[in-house]
Amino acid sequence: VGLVRSEASAKKLMAKTKCSLEEVVITDVTHMQFEDVGDDSQQNPWPRALDGAEAMVICTSAVPQISKLSVIKAMLKIPLNILAKKKAINFRDLVFKYKPGQYPEMVDYVGQKKQIDFAKKLGVKHVILVSSMGVLDPNNFLNQIGKDKRGNGHGDILIWKRKAEKYLCLSGLQYTIIHPGGLVDTESRKMELVLDVDDALMRNEKKSISRGDVASLCIAALTVSGGKSISFDCIGKEVADENNVRSPEDVLKEFLETGKTADYRLGPASY
């Protein structure tokens, strides 16, 4: 069952995955009030379609919107940049903002905490959380989105993601936390998956991964984790023969045998 916040999101999900209406539930978990509902209570503030769920995949994230004014300013600079033999558009000049109420703190921390609490109420045994690579660097440019030049505003998306990860680690639930590199809309199963921990893969020149490969890793986590909790980073690596790419299950199974997992003692104290 897919859980989405709006009818528009439901339509997009159905169009992309070809799933049926019966497989989609529209509800806003952040507005659910189930903290006082006992385990044996007849009250049920969530859709009945979610009863009996054994696993939950959390892949929500705050999504910034580009400022149209910043685009206009960047376009006006193109002639001068070309004359100065610079890049036509400096993408750092573009400004991104979050919609009111959809800031990283609310979506990536408060919202994800709600979903984790929701999983416990449902009796879910295993939670897969899709986060992001680069969380150990507080100066990562992603954290600047939503802030002005003085550093004020609603940003720090990676910091809020890290806080939600820690909350899941302490929840008592089995978890798999996946930190993908830059997400790209390329065909899945065409690149070799590379897994590591603690932002070690940030040193690679190419740090991207297919969205489809991330989805496949989520499914693999449900089938080969063997009751183990783990947190890892992942990217895709080009190979000479695409027909010899190992399956996500094989890659994850091999990585689990190393015993590696993210060290949540790392990072700024504010995490």
Sequence and secondary structure as in RCSB ss.txt:
>XXXX:A:sequence
VGLVRSEASAKKLMAKTKCSLEEVVITDVTHMQFEDVGDDSQQNPWPRALDGAEAMVICTSAVPQISKLSVIKAM
LKIPLNILAKKKAINFRDLVFKYKPGQYPEMVDYVGQKKQIDFAKKLGVKHVILVSSMGVLDPNNFLNQIGKDKR
GNGHGDILIWKRKAEKYLCLSGLQYTIIHPGGLVDTESRKMELVLDVDDALMRNEKKSISRGDVASLCIAALTVS
GGKSISFDCIGKEVADENNVRSPEDVLKEFLETGKTADYRLGPASY
>XXXX:A:secstr
 EEESSHHHHHHHHHHH   GGGEEE  GGG   TT  TT S   S GGGTT  EEEE      EE HHHHHHHH
HTHHHHHHTTS S  GGG  EE  TT  HIIIIIIIHHHHHHHHHHHT  EEEEE  TTTT TT GGGGTTB TT
S BS  HHHHHHHHHHHHHTSSSEEEEEEE EEE   TTSSEEEEESTTGGGGSS  EEEHHHHHHHHHHHHHH 
TT  EEEEEEEE  S GGG   HHHHHHHHHHHT    TT S TT 
